[in-house]
């Protein structure tokens, strides 16, 4: 692998909800995420596996840059104590531009005061060096996390 073909980017967002609540919604009830953030996520179908289990396969209909897209992911790692989940994208629009694509989510309680910090880390290998960093996925993550926070905090 050439280093210019491999990339990593990340962002984080502060939310009012507890880290465990965010993690539980993300891993246990992903089909509820489109209700929380309908502008970003249209649909989530569980194709295989049980809630909170490694190997679970989800199919997402989502929107980035105003364009509808599809993504299929397999949960590769889960750590409830760290509120951490790693998913590998195994199908959909991202696979047109990337050989490998991993998404890591982690919700951490704030050091001071209520709420959490949620981080999204993307690790990927481009098919071509002309492929841009997938910053649109991070934008969707921030918007979606803020929308989830409203639902979890109400």
C-alpha positions, 0 to 999 in steps of 0.5 A, a space after each residue: 500500500 502506498 502511503 498516499 492511498 491510505 488515510 485517516 481523518 477524525 472529528 468529535 462533537 460534544 453532546 448533552 446525553 450520557 456516553 452510555 445512552 449514545 452508545 446504546 442507541 448506536 449499537 442497540 437501536 440503529 434502526 431508530 437513528 433515521 427518526 433522530 436524524 431524517 435529513 442525514 439517515 433515511 433508513 437502516 435495515 438489519 441484514 444479519 445479527 443481533 443487537 450489540 453483537 460483533 458480526 452484525 450487518 447493517 444497510 444504511 440509506 443516507 445523504 451526503 452533499 444532498 445526494 442519496 447513498 447506500 452503505 453496508 457495514 459489518 460490526 467488527 469490534 464492540 467495547 461497551 465499557 469504552 462505549 466503542 464500536 468499529 464497523 467495516 464498510 463492505 458494500 455500497 457507494 463508498 466501495 466505488 472509491 475505497 478498497 478498505 473503509 473502517 469507521 470507529 465511534 467512541 462516546 466518552 463522558 466529559 471530564 467535568 460536568 454532564 454530557 459526553 464527547 463523541 469521536 468519529 475516526 475514519 481509516 481508509 484506503 483509496 482506490 485512486 490517489 485522486 479520491 478525496 478524503 471522505 470529509 462528507 462522512 464526518 459532516 454527516 456524523 456531526 449533524 447526526 450526533 447532534 440530532 441524536 443528542 436532541 432525541 436522547 436528551 428530550 
